[in-house]
Amino acid sequence: MSENNVYFSVDASKYDASKNFKVVRPSSLSNPKDNSVMFITEGFIDKWEAVLKAKDCIVIWPESKEVPAEVKKRHAVILSKEPRYGFAEFFNENNITWNTTVKEWDNVNGAMVCKGAVIGEGTSLFPGCYIDSDVRIGKNCYIGSGVRIVGRVSIGDDCIIRENTVIGSDGLTTRRNAEGKIITIPQFGGVIIEDNVQIGANSVVCKAAIDDTVIKTGCRIDNCSFISHNVHMGEDTIVVGEVLMMGSSSTEKGAYLSGNVVVRDGVSIGEKAFVGMGAVVTKDVPAGTVVKGNPAR
């Protein structure tokens, strides 16, 4: 996410009368930004000093943990019983959404290419695909009919995106309020696809909530797979058809996920690990390990 991106504008004084600044973007503990709203959960409280790398932020803090004086001085703080819910509620109460808008576009061989998109030399766009204005595609790529690439997406050289796949869709990130109503957390992030990646037909790669979903060089993703928000896929990972990688899950270099595998949110698959067909992976898989079953063992 660029330092200059402005997604909304909320006065910090709404939450702390002593503060006189605006927050204009979200950010994460792993990549804190000035003038942003971020949250820290009780489970990650040992990483609290990350918030000191930015200034003039709204920080949603677990009410069970004492707020250090330097955090109070540098930021406006909102105490929350469950900070991830507090993060969702911040957007809800300030009426903040973030959906792509209709853009001006040109017809390129029957493809809809929005003004501002960058298409590399030798890249083939087939009729019926849609390329958004913040998309950057490298050289010698294949973008099949019906492909939709939306939002902030970067695709490297020599990539293949097969028919009817969607890159940059929103992931489903929600919380319920006290009345049980669903609150959606807007998705502000992007997708980075490096060189020599192939993605099969009818697959979905979601943009990240704040930073980027990342698919590293040489990966292969089969047809009808779902790669959720914040996923990081290591080099030369193979994903066979109908795999579901939930939010913030990851693979290391050379991992192999057989057909119909489900990887739970936040779970990591180690380097050259092998996950057998139909497995449901609920905890981290060490490098070089073979697992199978439900739950995977």
N, C-alpha and C positions, 0 to 999 in steps of 0.2 A: 504494500500500500504506500503510495507516495505521501511524503510529508505535506504536500500542498493540497491534497484532496480534501474537499469540504463536502460533507454529506448532510449535515444539519447544523443548527446553531441553537444552543441552549445556554442560558446564563447560569453560571455556577452559583450565583447569589440566591437562586431559587432553593438551593439546598444548604447553603452556608452564607449567611448575610455578610460575613467578613471577607468574602472572596469576590473579586471583581474581574472576571474573565469569562470567556465563552468556551464551551467544548464543541467541536465540529466534526469529530470522527470517533469511531471505536478503536481500541487497540488491545493487544494481548500482553500477558506477562513476558512472553518470549520475544516480543517486538514492541515495547512501549513507545508511544508517540506523545509529543506535546499536545495539549488542548484536546485530550481524548477522554472518553469514558471507558473504564476497565473494571474488572472485578477480580477478586482473589478469594478462593474457597478455603475452608478450614484445612482441607487436605494438602493445600499448596502454600500454607502460611510460612513455611520455612524459606520460601522464595520471595518474601515480601519486599526485600530491598530492590527488586526489579522496578518497582514503581518510582524509585528515586532517580531512575535514568531519564524520566520525563518530568515536565513541569506543567503546572496549571491544568490539572486533570480532575475529573470526578472519579473517585475510587470507591467501589462498592465493597465493603469490608465485613467479614463475619462478626456478628455482634458478640459471639462467645470469646473473641480474642481482643486483647488490648491494642489500641491503635498507637504506634510509636509517635512521639512528638514531632519528629522530622517529617512524617507523612502528613500530619495535621497542618503543619506549617506550609508545606509545599502544595497541598491539594485540598479540594473539598471532599469530605468523606461522608458516605451514606452507610449507615449500619444496617445489616440485613441478616435475618435468621438463616437465609439460604441465598448467598450472593448471586448464584446463577439466576434464580428467580428475580432477585432485585435488578439484575441486568436486563432481563426481559421486561420488567415493570417500568424501568426507565424509558424504554422506547414506547411502551404502551401509553404511559401517562403524558408523554410529549408528542404523541401522534406521529411518530417517526416510522416510515416505511422506506424500503429501497427496492423498487422494481425498475427493470429496464424500460425505457421509453421508446416510442415510435420514432424512427430516424428517417432522414432522407436517404434514398438508396439508388444505386445504378444497376441496370440489368447487364450482367456479364455472362454471356453464354447461357442465359436462362437462370442464372443464380442471382439472388438479391444481395448485393454488396453495399453496405452502408458507407456513407462518406466518412472518411477518417480511417477506415480499415487499411491495413498494409498487407499485401499479398506478394510473396517472394517469386522470383523468376522461376519458371518451369512448373509452377503449381497448377494443378488441374482442378477447376471448380465445375462440378456437374450440375445440370439444370435442376432447379428446385431446392438448392441449399440456401441457407441464410447466414450471412456473416455480419456480425454487429460492428459498430464503429470503433470499439476499443480492442478489436481483435488484431493480433499480429501473427501472421503465418509465414514460415520460412520458405526455403527453396525446395522445389521438386516434391511437393506434397500432393496427395490424392484426397480430395474432399468429395465424398459421394453424394448422390442425389438424396434430398431430404434431410441432410445433416443440418443441424442448427447449432451455431456457435454464438453464444450470447454473453454480454458483459465483458469483463477484463480477462482476456484469455491470450496466452502466448504459446504458440506452437512452433517447434524447431524445424529443422530441415529433414527431408526424407521421411515424413510421417504419412500414415494412411489412416483416414477416418472413414469407416465404411457407412453404408446407406442407413439413413434414419436415426443416426446416433445424435445425442444432445450433449454438448459440452458447455458447462457454465450454468446449468440449472441450479435453482435454489435447493439446498438441503432442508429437511424438515427439522427445525430446532424450535421446541416449544416448552412452555411451562403452563401450569394451571394456577389461576388466582384463588383467593379464599372462597369464592363462590363456585369453584370448579370450572370456570370458563377458561378456554384455551387462549394463551397469549403467545403470539409468534415473535421470535427474535429475528429481525431483518438480517439478511446475509449480505455482507459488504465486500467479501473477499474476491479472489480470482482463481484462475487455474493456470498452472505452468506445466506444459508438456514439452519435454526435451526432445533431442534428435532421435530419429529412427525408432519411433514408437508406432505400433499398430493397434487400432481399436476397432473391434468388429461391429457388425450391424446391430441396430436396436439396443445399444448400450447407453448408459447415462453416466456422466462424470459431473458431480456437483461442485460448484465453487465453494470456497471456504467461507466460514462465518466472518472472519476478520482478516486473516492473512492470505495464504494460498494453499489450495490443493495442488500437490506436486506429483507428477509421473516422470520418473527419471529415464535417462537414455536407455534404449533397447527393450523397453517393456512390451509385452504382448498381452492384450486384453481381448478375450473371445466375445462372441455374440451374446447379447442379452444379459450383460453384466451391469452391476450397479456399484459405482464408486462414490461413496458419500462425501460430505463436506469434511475438509481438513485432513483427508487421507494423504499420507506420504508413501509413495511406492518406490522402492529401491531399484537400482539398475538391473536390467535383464530379468525382472520378475515376470513369471508367466501366470496368467489368470484364465482358467478354462471357463466355458460357458455357464451362465446363470449364477455366477458368484456374487455374493453381497458382502461388500466391505463397509461396515458402519462407520459413523463419524469418528474422526481422529484415530482410526486404526492405521497400521503401517506394515510395510514389509521391508526387509533388508535385501541386499544384492543377491540375486539368483534364487529367490524364494519361488515355490511352485504351489499354486492353489488349484486343486482339481475341481471338477464340475460340481455345482450346487453347494459349494462351501459357503458358510456364513461366518464372518469374523466380527465378533462383538466390538462395540465402540471402545476405543482406547487401547485395544490389544495389538501387540507387536509380534510379527512373524519373523524369526531370525534369519540370518544369512544362510542360503542354501537349504532351508527347512522345507519339508514336503508335507502338505496337508491333503489327506486322502479324500476321495469323493464323498460328498454329502456331510462332511464333518461340520460341527458347530464349535467354533473356537472361542472359549470363554476366558482364557488366560494366556499370557505370553508364551510363545513357543521358542525355545532356545535354538541357536544356530545349529544346523546340521541334523536336526531332529525330524523324525517321521511321526506324525500324529494322525489319528483317524477316530471316527465315532462321534457320539453326542452324549455328553460333552467330549471334545477331542482329547485323547490320551496318547 
